[in-house]
Amino acid sequence: MLGVDRLDMIKGIPQKILAFEKFLEENPEWNDKVVLLQIAVPTRTDVPEYQKLTSQVHEIVGRINGRFGTLTAVPIHHLDRSLDFHALCALYAVTDVALVTSLRDGMNLVSYEYVACQGSKKGVLILSEFAGAAQSLGAGAILVNPWNITEVADSIKHALTMTSDEREKRHRHNYAHVTTHTAQDWAETFVCELNDTVAEALMRTRQVPPDLPSRTAIQKYLQSKNRLLILGFNSTLTEPVESSGRRGGDQIKEMELKLRPDLKGPLRALCEDESTTVIVLSGSDRSVLDENFGEFNLWLAAEHGMFLRPTDGEWMTTMPEHLNMDWVDSVKHVFEYFTERTPRSHFEHRETSFVWNYKYADVEFGRLQARDMLQHLWTGPISNAAVDVVQGSRSVGVRSVGVTKGAAIDRILGEIVHSKSMVTPIDYVLCIGHFLGKDEDIYVFFDPEYPSSESKVKPDGASVSVDRRQNGRPSNGRSGSRNSQARTPKPQAAPLPQPPPERSSSSSDHGMGNNNNQHDWREGSSVLDLNGDNYFSCAVGRKRSNARYLLNSSEDVVSFLKEMAESTTPRAAGLQPGAAADYMFLDRQ
């Protein structure tokens, strides 16, 4: 057994030695079989309190060695000096059990050093729950309260008698954490967070976009041959809800998202156009989209594009492979807890995300609860999880890293192009929605004037943000509603793909199959042929946005869509029968 500490009051050296004495008392069969090597590096030797601590430790060590020692061996070897790097690494490598009993410690690097040197030994780490390292190494270590001498003594016995399989599992968990959370990784995370801060500052100081030039947008729409319309669902196509200051059924009405009745006619007219494909890309779950759009001839994409349903088809998944969802259960418990203690709040449980909404709760109390929830999440369930925290004006969301509309749109476009064997370039895109800042990367994805040098793409076809670096770990999710626009792959005009061959087994034929590898993911980007004149992005009711234009309310969206639907008739538009249009509907959440 090994202990390496500064000779300091907070390191708990006397408690460690007393616990070892308790272990020897209760387990005499281990006498002459176990040795504790305690390296106590002197510090502040001129301070009386530290001199007293040194004397106390020496007294305890002498008493235990006199009590349990023999002519050939003593149970404790105590060194009042430091060791050089190579000697210390050698000790780490041959030690069976490392004992860290800090009474209070910010991090404690000894525990990390021990795990890093245990390549073949697979030793056991006994770690104080009051050390900062317990947050990251607690799953693989044996956590103890150093003030509880009996508990530490029992943990020593457990560590010495632990089976090889359990030692292997615990070591593997901690070793993976130590080797991935490196100084290089920290530096990359810091730079990434710094870039995010700059981007968010630019977002706060940017100018309010101008109003959408409806006549110009419709004129360009009529002149195009293959169109892509992108509309939001929540707060864009939904029924208006009364002011949050009123009591009564407003909250229930908002929780049950409904398509505006006055939009059904224009939407149906667009869907019935032979050259129109309609897609609803929403943060809501599949049942909500099925209920609202089941009567229309359109595509549906739920949960920010993670699930896709073709026209008259079955739901399939477009999730990136190996998406880690281990955090779901622990985050759900936190959301349930705060929903119970915050009157008139509620949370939505989706397969890839959670959203806690406190719009109808007391304003000040809701904000306090939101801050408390974020602290619970950051220090517990998501401290080491690959998730992003998305903060709305009165909501808190948690979703897997990379789950945004902008990240999913390329995969969805590829599926559409493949399904329709599309060869005509999409030469018009209209994107309208009331999106959170996290999802405004959808605007940048289609913007032909936005640079793409910072984008990264996984070989398997799933577009990812620069948050997910080479080691596969995401950046810290504490930035909240992070501006990820600069990290979304940009579409570039390119020669169109030839119509793909028929698939022998598609995900739509098998319900919820994963279709990521069934066609070239670049199909979606390559079919776009955009310039500054035929792309219109428009935010609804958000004065600060990455969108080019602004519509003040959902009523303005209704008026604009009605005018556009009327223009699609052959008499009004003069379109050729073979003209095509694609419509995509996106949700704020």
C-alpha positions in Angstrom: 0.0 0.0 0.0 1.2 3.5 -0.8 0.4 7.0 0.4 2.0 10.1 -1.2 1.1 13.4 0.4 2.5 16.8 1.5 2.8 16.9 5.3 -0.2 19.1 5.6 -3.2 19.2 7.9 -5.7 18.8 5.0 -4.1 15.6 3.7 -5.4 13.4 6.5 -2.2 11.5 7.2 -2.9 10.8 10.9 -6.4 9.5 9.9 -4.9 7.3 7.2 -2.4 5.7 9.6 -5.0 5.3 12.4 -7.3 3.5 9.9 -4.4 1.2 8.9 -3.9 0.4 12.6 -7.6 -0.4 12.9 -7.3 -2.7 9.9 -4.4 -4.6 11.5 -6.3 -4.9 14.8 -9.4 -6.4 13.1 -7.5 -8.6 10.6 -4.4 -10.1 12.3 -4.0 -12.6 9.5 -2.7 -9.7 7.4 0.2 -8.9 9.7 3.5 -9.4 7.9 1.6 -9.6 4.6 0.9 -5.9 4.0 3.1 -2.8 4.3 2.1 0.8 4.1 4.7 3.1 2.6 3.9 6.7 3.5 5.8 9.4 1.7 5.2 12.7 3.6 6.9 15.6 1.8 7.9 18.3 4.4 6.3 21.7 3.9 6.4 24.9 6.0 8.8 23.4 8.5 9.2 26.7 10.3 5.5 26.9 11.2 4.7 25.6 14.7 1.4 23.9 13.7 3.3 21.9 11.0 6.0 21.0 13.4 3.3 19.7 15.8 1.7 17.7 12.9 5.1 16.1 12.1 5.6 15.0 15.7 2.1 13.6 15.9 2.6 11.5 12.7 6.0 10.2 14.0 4.4 9.3 17.3 1.6 7.3 15.7 3.9 5.5 13.3 6.3 4.6 16.1 3.5 3.3 18.2 2.0 1.1 15.4 5.4 -0.3 14.4 6.2 -1.1 18.0 2.9 -2.8 18.4 2.7 -4.8 15.2 6.3 -5.0 14.0 8.6 -8.0 14.3 12.3 -8.6 14.1 12.1 -9.0 10.3 9.4 -6.5 9.3 7.4 -3.4 10.3 4.0 -2.5 9.0 4.6 1.2 8.2 7.6 2.7 6.3 7.5 6.5 6.8 9.7 8.8 4.6 9.9 12.5 5.5 11.2 13.5 2.1 10.3 13.6 -1.6 11.3 11.1 -4.3 12.5 11.8 -7.7 10.1 11.3 -10.7 11.4 7.9 -11.8 11.4 6.4 -8.3 7.9 7.6 -7.6 6.6 6.2 -10.9 8.2 2.9 -10.1 6.5 2.9 -6.7 3.1 3.7 -8.3 3.6 0.8 -10.8 4.2 -1.9 -8.2 1.7 -0.7 -5.6 -1.4 -2.9 -5.0 -3.4 -0.2 -3.2 -3.1 3.5 -3.2 -4.6 5.3 -0.2 -5.7 9.0 -0.5 -7.5 10.3 2.6 -7.5 14.0 2.1 -9.8 15.9 4.5 -10.3 18.6 1.9 -8.5 18.8 -1.5 -9.1 20.8 -4.6 -8.1 18.0 -7.0 -5.3 15.7 -5.7 -3.1 14.7 -8.6 -1.6 11.7 -6.8 -4.7 9.7 -7.6 -4.3 10.5 -11.3 -0.6 9.7 -11.3 -1.3 6.4 -9.6 -3.9 5.4 -12.2 -1.7 6.5 -15.1 1.2 4.3 -13.9 -0.9 1.2 -13.2 -0.7 -0.2 -16.8 -0.2 -3.9 -15.8 -0.8 -4.1 -12.1 -4.4 -2.9 -12.1 -4.2 -1.7 -8.5 -7.0 -0.4 -6.4 -7.5 3.3 -5.5 -9.0 4.2 -2.2 -10.0 7.9 -2.5 -11.4 10.4 -0.1 -14.9 11.7 -1.1 -13.7 15.2 -0.1 -11.0 15.2 -2.8 -11.9 16.9 -6.1 -10.7 13.8 -8.0 -13.7 11.9 -6.5 -15.9 13.7 -9.1 -14.0 12.1 -12.0 -12.4 8.9 -10.5 -15.2 8.0 -8.1 -16.8 5.4 -10.3 -13.6 3.3 -10.4 -12.2 4.1 -7.0 -13.4 3.1 -3.5 -14.8 6.3 -2.0 -14.4 6.8 1.7 -15.0 9.3 4.4 -11.5 9.8 5.9 -13.0 10.9 9.3 -14.6 7.5 9.6 -11.7 5.3 10.7 -13.7 2.1 10.6 -15.0 2.7 7.1 -11.4 3.3 5.8 -10.2 0.1 7.5 -13.0 -1.9 5.9 -12.2 -0.4 2.5 -8.5 -1.5 2.9 -9.7 -5.0 3.5 -12.0 -4.8 0.5 -9.2 -3.5 -1.7 -6.8 -6.3 -0.6 -9.3 -9.1 -1.1 -10.9 -7.7 -4.3 -11.2 -10.1 -7.2 -9.0 -9.6 -10.3 -12.1 -9.0 -12.5 -13.4 -6.2 -10.3 -9.9 -4.6 -10.1 -9.7 -4.8 -13.9 -13.1 -3.1 -14.4 -12.4 -0.3 -11.9 -9.0 0.4 -13.3 -10.2 0.4 -16.9 -12.8 3.0 -16.1 -10.4 5.3 -14.3 -7.6 4.8 -16.8 -9.9 5.8 -19.7 -10.7 9.0 -17.9 -7.1 9.9 -17.1 -5.8 9.2 -20.6 -8.6 11.3 -22.3 -8.8 14.2 -19.9 -5.3 15.5 -20.6 -3.7 18.9 -20.6 -4.0 19.0 -24.3 -7.7 18.2 -24.1 -8.2 20.9 -21.5 -6.4 23.5 -23.7 -8.6 22.6 -26.6 -11.7 22.9 -24.5 -10.6 26.3 -23.1 -9.9 27.6 -26.6 -13.3 26.3 -27.8 -15.1 27.9 -24.9 -13.2 31.2 -25.6 -14.3 31.1 -29.2 -17.9 30.4 -28.1 -17.8 33.4 -25.8 -16.6 35.7 -28.6 -19.3 34.3 -30.9 -22.0 34.9 -28.2 -20.8 38.4 -27.6 -21.0 39.1 -31.4 -24.6 37.7 -31.3 -25.6 40.0 -28.5 -24.2 43.1 -30.3 -25.3 42.4 -33.8 -27.9 44.5 -35.5 -31.6 43.5 -35.7 -32.2 41.9 -39.1 -34.5 43.8 -41.5 -38.0 42.6 -42.3 -38.4 39.8 -44.9 -38.9 41.2 -48.4 -42.0 39.1 -49.1 -42.4 40.2 -52.7 -38.8 39.5 -53.6 -38.8 36.2 -51.8 -41.9 35.0 -53.7 -40.6 36.3 -57.0 -37.3 34.3 -56.6 -39.4 31.4 -55.6 -41.4 31.5 -58.8 -38.3 31.8 -60.9 -36.6 28.7 -59.4 -37.0 25.1 -60.5 -36.3 23.2 -57.3 -37.1 24.8 -54.0 -36.6 24.2 -50.3 -38.8 25.9 -47.8 -37.8 25.7 -44.1 -40.3 26.7 -41.5 -40.5 26.4 -37.7 -43.3 24.6 -35.9 -43.4 25.9 -32.3 -44.2 29.6 -32.2 -44.2 29.6 -36.0 -47.0 27.3 -37.2 -48.7 26.7 -33.9 -51.9 28.2 -32.6 -51.3 31.5 -30.7 -51.3 31.2 -26.9 -52.6 33.9 -24.5 -50.1 35.9 -22.5 -48.2 34.0 -19.8 -49.5 36.5 -17.2 -53.0 35.0 -17.4 -54.1 32.1 -15.4 -56.3 29.2 -16.4 -55.8 26.8 -19.4 -53.0 28.7 -21.2 -50.3 26.4 -19.9 -52.1 23.3 -21.0 -52.8 24.8 -24.4 -49.2 25.6 -25.0 -48.1 22.1 -23.9 -50.4 20.6 -26.5 -48.9 22.0 -29.7 -51.5 22.4 -32.5 -51.1 23.5 -36.1 -52.9 26.8 -36.8 -56.2 26.0 -38.5 -55.8 28.9 -40.9 -52.5 27.3 -42.1 -54.1 24.0 -43.1 -55.3 25.3 -46.5 -52.1 26.9 -47.6 -50.1 23.9 -46.4 -52.4 21.5 -48.2 -52.1 23.5 -51.4 -48.3 23.3 -51.2 -48.4 19.6 -50.4 -50.7 18.8 -53.3 -48.3 20.4 -55.8 -46.8 17.5 -57.7 -43.4 19.0 -57.6 -43.5 19.8 -53.9 -42.0 17.8 -51.1 -42.9 18.9 -47.6 -40.8 18.1 -44.5 -41.4 19.0 -40.9 -38.1 19.1 -39.0 -39.0 19.7 -35.3 -37.7 19.3 -31.8 -41.0 17.7 -30.8 -41.3 13.9 -30.6 -42.8 11.8 -33.3 -46.3 11.5 -31.9 -46.8 15.3 -31.9 -45.8 15.5 -35.6 -47.9 12.6 -36.5 -51.0 14.1 -34.8 -50.6 17.5 -36.5 -49.4 16.6 -39.9 -50.7 13.1 -40.5 -53.3 14.3 -43.0 -50.7 16.0 -45.2 -48.6 14.5 -48.0 -45.2 15.4 -46.4 -42.0 14.2 -44.7 -41.6 14.5 -41.0 -38.4 14.8 -39.0 -38.6 14.7 -35.2 -36.3 15.6 -32.3 -34.1 18.0 -34.2 -33.8 15.6 -37.2 -32.8 12.5 -35.3 -35.9 10.7 -36.6 -37.2 10.9 -40.1 -40.5 9.7 -41.7 -40.8 9.7 -45.5 -44.1 10.5 -47.2 -46.5 7.6 -46.5 -43.6 5.7 -44.9 -42.4 4.6 -41.4 -40.1 6.3 -39.0 -36.4 5.7 -39.3 -33.5 7.1 -37.3 -30.8 9.4 -38.6 -28.8 9.4 -35.3 -25.0 9.4 -35.6 -23.6 6.0 -34.8 -22.4 5.4 -31.2 -24.4 8.3 -29.8 -23.8 8.0 -26.0 -27.1 8.1 -24.1 -25.9 6.9 -20.7 -26.7 10.2 -19.1 -30.5 10.0 -19.7 -31.6 8.3 -16.4 -29.6 10.5 -14.1 -30.7 13.7 -15.9 -34.3 12.6 -15.8 -34.2 12.3 -12.0 -32.9 15.9 -11.8 -35.6 17.2 -14.1 -38.3 15.3 -12.2 -37.0 16.7 -8.9 -37.2 20.3 -10.0 -40.5 19.9 -11.7 -42.0 18.7 -8.4 -40.6 21.6 -6.4 -41.4 24.3 -9.0 -45.2 24.9 -9.3 -46.5 25.2 -12.9 -43.3 24.0 -14.4 -43.1 20.9 -16.7 -40.5 18.9 -18.6 -40.6 17.1 -21.9 -38.9 13.8 -22.1 -37.7 12.9 -25.6 -35.4 10.1 -26.7 -32.4 12.3 -27.4 -33.1 15.3 -25.1 -34.9 16.8 -22.1 -36.5 20.2 -21.9 -37.6 21.8 -18.6 -40.0 24.7 -19.1 -40.8 27.2 -16.3 -42.6 29.8 -18.4 -45.7 29.8 -16.2 -43.9 29.5 -12.9 -43.2 32.6 -10.7 -40.5 34.6 -12.6 -38.0 35.0 -9.8 -38.5 31.6 -8.3 -38.2 30.0 -11.7 -34.9 31.7 -12.4 -33.5 30.6 -9.0 -34.6 27.1 -9.6 -33.1 27.1 -13.1 -29.7 28.2 -11.6 -30.0 25.5 -9.0 -30.8 22.9 -11.6 -27.8 23.9 -13.7 -25.5 23.5 -10.7 -27.0 20.1 -10.0 -26.4 19.0 -13.6 -22.9 20.4 -14.0 -21.6 18.9 -10.8 -23.4 15.6 -11.1 -25.1 13.8 -14.1 -23.4 15.7 -16.9 -20.0 16.5 -15.4 -18.3 14.1 -17.7 -21.1 13.4 -20.2 -21.1 14.2 -23.9 -24.1 16.6 -23.7 -24.9 20.2 -24.3 -27.0 22.4 -22.0 -29.3 24.7 -24.0 -30.8 27.6 -22.1 -33.8 29.4 -23.5 -35.4 32.5 -22.1 -37.4 30.4 -19.6 -36.3 26.8 -20.2 -33.4 24.5 -19.7 -32.6 21.7 -22.1 -30.1 18.9 -22.1 -29.3 17.0 -25.3 -26.5 14.9 -26.7 -23.6 16.8 -28.3 -24.1 17.3 -32.0 -27.9 17.1 -31.8 -28.9 20.3 -33.6 -30.9 21.0 -36.6 -27.9 22.2 -38.5 -26.0 19.1 -37.7 -28.9 16.9 -38.8 -29.9 18.7 -42.0 -27.1 17.3 -44.2 -28.1 13.7 -43.3 -31.8 14.5 -43.9 -31.1 16.1 -47.2 -29.1 13.1 -48.3 -31.9 10.8 -47.4 -34.4 13.0 -49.4 -32.1 13.2 -52.4 -31.6 9.5 -52.4 -35.2 8.6 -51.9 -36.4 10.9 -54.7 -33.4 10.2 -57.0 -33.1 14.0 -57.2 -30.9 15.3 -60.0 -32.2 18.9 -60.4 -30.3 21.3 -58.2 -32.1 23.0 -55.3 -31.9 26.6 -56.4 -34.1 28.3 -53.8 -34.1 27.9 -50.0 -36.4 29.7 -47.6 -35.8 29.1 -43.9 -38.2 30.5 -41.3 -38.5 29.7 -37.6 -38.4 30.7 -34.0 -35.2 28.8 -33.0 -33.1 28.7 -30.0 -29.5 30.0 -30.5 -28.2 26.4 -30.4 -30.4 25.5 -33.5 -29.6 28.7 -35.5 -26.8 26.7 -37.1 -29.5 25.7 -39.6 -29.3 29.3 -41.0 -25.6 29.1 -41.4 -25.7 25.7 -43.0 -27.5 27.0 -46.1 -25.9 30.5 -46.2 -23.6 30.4 -49.3 -21.7 33.5 -48.0 -20.6 31.9 -44.7 -17.1 30.4 -44.5 -16.7 26.7 -44.0 -13.1 26.4 -42.9 -13.9 25.5 -39.3 -16.2 22.7 -40.1 -15.4 19.1 -39.5 -17.0 16.0 -40.8 -16.8 12.4 -39.5 -15.9 9.8 -42.0 -19.0 7.8 -41.4 -21.1 10.7 -42.7 -22.4 12.4 -39.6 -21.6 16.1 -39.5 -20.2 17.2 -36.2 -19.2 20.4 -34.6 -15.7 21.5 -33.7 -16.7 20.8 -30.1 -16.1 17.1 -30.7 -12.4 16.9 -31.2 -10.1 14.1 -32.4 -10.4 12.2 -29.1 -14.1 12.0 -29.5 -14.9 14.0 -26.4 -17.2 17.0 -26.5 -16.4 20.3 -25.0 -17.8 21.3 -21.6 -21.5 21.8 -21.9 -21.5 24.7 -19.5 -21.7 27.4 -22.1 -25.4 26.9 -22.2 -27.0 28.0 -25.4 -23.8 27.9 -27.3 -23.3 29.5 -30.7 -22.4 26.6 -32.9 -22.9 28.3 -36.2 -19.2 28.3 -37.1 -19.0 24.6 -36.7 -21.6 23.4 -39.1 -20.5 21.9 -42.5 -21.4 24.2 -45.3 -23.0 23.1 -48.5 -21.0 23.7 -51.7 -22.3 23.7 -55.2 -21.0 20.6 -56.9 -21.8 18.2 -59.8 -25.1 16.5 -58.9 -24.9 12.8 -58.0 -26.3 10.2 -60.4 -29.6 8.6 -59.3 -28.6 6.0 -56.7 -29.4 2.3 -57.2 -32.3 0.8 -55.4 -31.5 -0.3 -51.9 -32.1 -3.9 -51.1 -33.1 -3.0 -47.5 -33.9 0.5 -46.5 -34.5 1.8 -43.0 -38.0 2.8 -43.9 -38.8 -0.7 -44.8 -37.8 -1.8 -41.3 -39.3 0.9 -39.1 -36.6 2.3 -36.9 -33.4 1.2 -38.6 -30.4 3.4 -38.7 -29.8 4.6 -42.3 -26.5 6.5 -41.8 -24.5 4.1 -44.0 -27.0 3.3 -46.6 -26.1 6.1 -49.0 -23.4 8.7 -49.5 -23.9 11.5 -46.9 -22.6 14.1 -49.3 -25.7 13.8 -51.5 -27.6 16.3 -49.4 -24.9 19.1 -49.7 -24.1 18.4 -53.4 -27.6 19.0 -54.6 -27.6 22.6 -53.3 -27.0 25.4 -55.8 -27.4 28.6 -53.8 -26.1 32.2 -54.0 -26.9 35.3 -52.1 -30.1 36.0 -54.1 -31.9 32.7 -53.8 -31.5 32.0 -50.1 -33.8 33.6 -47.5 -33.4 32.9 -43.8 -35.9 34.5 -41.5 -36.3 34.5 -37.7 -39.7 34.8 -36.1 -40.0 37.1 -33.2 -36.3 37.1 -32.3 -34.7 40.5 -32.6 -31.2 39.1 -32.4 -30.5 36.2 -34.7 -28.1 34.8 -37.3 -31.0 34.9 -39.8 -30.9 37.4 -42.7 -34.4 38.7 -42.2 -37.2 39.0 -39.6 -40.9 38.3 -39.3 -42.4 39.7 -36.1 -45.0 37.0 -35.3 -46.6 33.8 -36.4 -49.4 35.9 -38.0 -46.9 37.4 -40.4 -45.8 33.8 -41.2 -49.4 32.9 -42.0 -49.9 35.9 -44.3 -46.7 35.1 -46.1 -47.4 31.4 -46.6 -50.9 32.1 -47.9 -49.5 34.5 -50.5 -46.8 31.9 -51.5 -49.4 29.1 -51.7 -51.6 31.2 -54.0 -48.6 31.9 -56.2 -48.0 28.2 -56.8 -51.0 27.8 -59.0 -50.1 27.3 -62.7 -52.2 30.4 -63.7 -50.5 32.7 -61.1 -47.0 31.3 -61.3 -46.7 30.1 -64.9 -44.7 27.0 -63.7 -43.8 24.1 -65.9 -45.3 20.8 -64.8 -41.9 19.4 -64.0 -40.8 22.1 -61.6 -40.0 20.8 -58.1 -40.3 22.3 -54.6 -39.1 21.1 -51.3 -40.6 22.4 -48.0 -39.0 21.7 -44.7 -40.6 22.6 -41.4 -38.4 23.1 -38.3 -39.3 23.5 -34.6 -37.8 25.8 -32.1 -37.3 22.9 -29.7 
